[in-house]
Amino acid sequence: MGRYAVAGLAITLAVAASYWGLAEFAGVDPMISLTVVVILFGAVSYITHGAFSFRGHGDRDRHHIRASRFLLVALVTFAINQFHVWMLVKQLGGPTWWPTIPMVFVTPLVTFALLRRFVYY
C-alpha cells in the first residue's frame, strides 16, 4: 500500500488541482472539467499503478483483461467523483473546491480496494 499511497497521492492531487483550476479559473463547467481531467489522467494512472504501485501483481492476466478491469474501476471512481461534484456544487451550490475534499480523502480508498481486488490481485 505504500507505493500506492505515494503514486496515488500524487495523481489524486494533480487530478483535484486540475479539476479545480479548469472549473474555477478557466470557467469550465465543473462536471465537464472533471471529465476532461479524468480522460487526461487515465493513461497516467494506468501506467503508474501498473508499473509502480502494484508492481508484481496482476501478472496472471493478459494485458487486455487487466486494462478492461482497470477501465471499469476507473469508470466507477469517475462516477463517485462526478457524484461529489454534482451534489456539492450543482445541488448545494458550494464552491468548486468542495468536491476536492472527497476526491482526496474518500475516492482513493475506494479506488485502492477495487484495484487490489479486481485488477492487481
Buried (B, 14 or more C-beta within 10 A) or exposed (E): EEEBEEBBEEBBEBBBBBBBBBBBEEEBBBBEBBBBBBEEBBEBBBEBBBEEBBEEBBEEBEEEEBBEBBEEBBEBBBEBBBEBBBBBBEEEEBEBBBBBEBBBEEBBEBBBEBBBEBBBE
